[in-house]
Amino acid sequence: MSRSKLWDKAYELGLKPSPLIHMPMLARLFKRERARRILDLGCGEGQHMLYLAKRGFEVYGVDLSSTAIERAKDLLKKNGVKARVIRCDAFKGIPFKSNFFNAIISFRTVNHGRKKEIERLFREANRVLIDNGMLFITIRKLPRHARKFVKFTDEEHYVPIGGKEKGIIHFKFTKEKLRKMLAHTGFRVNKLWVDEYGYYCLLALKDKKLKILGETPE
Ligand SMILES: C[S@@+](CC[C@H](N)C(=O)[O-])C[C@H]1O[C@@H](n2cnc3c(N)ncnc32)[C@H](O)[C@@H]1O
């Protein structure tokens, strides 16, 4: 089954949206920094977009799953807010011109691919952000007790053997790997922490002065 179909299936099985716990902090930060145009990368059913659109931001969302896209469009329409939602495989490219966004948010999405795809995604995120543009991501940290529910395909990648994300490839991040990959794709990490749900949270800034390199070294 293709990845987009696997995600459609996850939604049909009742995949839950992630909580809005980081949104008040992000909305404050974006207001303070005058970040007006925001992209939600892997927007899912659109809850984070709705939060920002209601507060006057110009919001865009992309997602691979047509089920998620339809639900996001419905949610935004039902609430009478304007925001643009596009279906795409962001690992292949983000369909916006360079230097377009002031900020990108991406909840529980960027680890759902292979290392090379994720590096390409970060380079694309870098391209579509303005200089000093902000990137905020959250990524599931695979706890030791959850390892029995996944199958490792190599040292760095695993696939859940059950549950809603069954069959979807995941990259196993560590704080160190995140830092390295971001530095390698032209970002300056501002803050990296683990939230109350056990997710890595990372805030980084596009740094034009950083040279974008090839593959992240081991
Ligand atoms: C765990 S869900 C999180 C959804 C939403 N961000 C949230 O926090 O509720 C991951 C999302 O990433 C999307 N996704 C996965 N791979 C993608 C890709 N290559 N391009 C765009 N979206 C992708 C999935 O369709 C899914 O909606």
The ligand as an SDF file (V2000), in Angstrom:
LIG
                    3D

 27 29  0  0  0  0  0  0  0  0999 V2000
    0.8200   11.7670   13.0870 C   0  0  0  0  0  0  0  0  0  0  0  0
    0.0300   12.7450   11.8700 S   0  0  0  0  0  0  0  0  0  0  0  0
    0.0580   14.3690   12.5810 C   0  0  0  0  0  0  0  0  0  0  0  0
   -0.9820   15.2780   12.0030 C   0  0  0  0  0  0  0  0  0  0  0  0
   -1.0480   16.6810   12.6220 C   0  0  0  0  0  0  0  0  0  0  0  0
    0.1720   17.4240   12.3870 N   0  0  0  0  0  0  0  0  0  0  0  0
   -1.2880   16.5880   14.0980 C   0  0  0  0  0  0  0  0  0  0  0  0
   -0.3790   16.9000   14.8640 O   0  0  0  0  0  0  0  0  0  0  0  0
   -2.3990   16.2290   14.5040 O   0  0  0  0  0  0  0  0  0  0  0  0
    1.2750   12.8920   10.5960 C   0  0  0  0  0  0  0  0  0  0  0  0
    0.7680   13.6310    9.3660 C   0  0  0  0  0  0  0  0  0  0  0  0
    1.8320   13.7730    8.4340 O   0  0  0  0  0  0  0  0  0  0  0  0
    1.3160   13.5730    7.1240 C   0  0  0  0  0  0  0  0  0  0  0  0
    2.4340   13.1700    6.2600 N   0  0  0  0  0  0  0  0  0  0  0  0
    3.1820   12.0680    6.3630 C   0  0  0  0  0  0  0  0  0  0  0  0
    4.0960   12.0200    5.3920 N   0  0  0  0  0  0  0  0  0  0  0  0
    3.9350   13.1550    4.6630 C   0  0  0  0  0  0  0  0  0  0  0  0
    4.5680   13.6720    3.5090 C   0  0  0  0  0  0  0  0  0  0  0  0
    5.5440   13.0140    2.9070 N   0  0  0  0  0  0  0  0  0  0  0  0
    4.1420   14.8630    3.0180 N   0  0  0  0  0  0  0  0  0  0  0  0
    3.1160   15.5270    3.6120 C   0  0  0  0  0  0  0  0  0  0  0  0
    2.4790   15.0830    4.7130 N   0  0  0  0  0  0  0  0  0  0  0  0
    2.8760   13.8980    5.2240 C   0  0  0  0  0  0  0  0  0  0  0  0
    0.2860   12.4660    7.3240 C   0  0  0  0  0  0  0  0  0  0  0  0
   -0.6320   12.3700    6.2670 O   0  0  0  0  0  0  0  0  0  0  0  0
   -0.3480   12.8900    8.6210 C   0  0  0  0  0  0  0  0  0  0  0  0
   -1.4200   13.7680    8.4100 O   0  0  0  0  0  0  0  0  0  0  0  0
  1  2  1  0
  2  3  1  0
  2 10  1  0
  3  4  1  0
  4  5  1  0
  5  6  1  0
  5  7  1  0
  7  8  2  0
  7  9  1  0
 10 11  1  0
 11 12  1  0
 11 26  1  0
 12 13  1  0
 13 14  1  0
 13 24  1  0
 14 15  1  0
 14 23  1  0
 15 16  2  0
 16 17  1  0
 17 18  1  0
 17 23  2  0
 18 19  1  0
 18 20  2  0
 20 21  1  0
 21 22  2  0
 22 23  1  0
 24 25  1  0
 24 26  1  0
 26 27  1  0
M  CHG  2   2   1   9  -1
M  END
$$$$
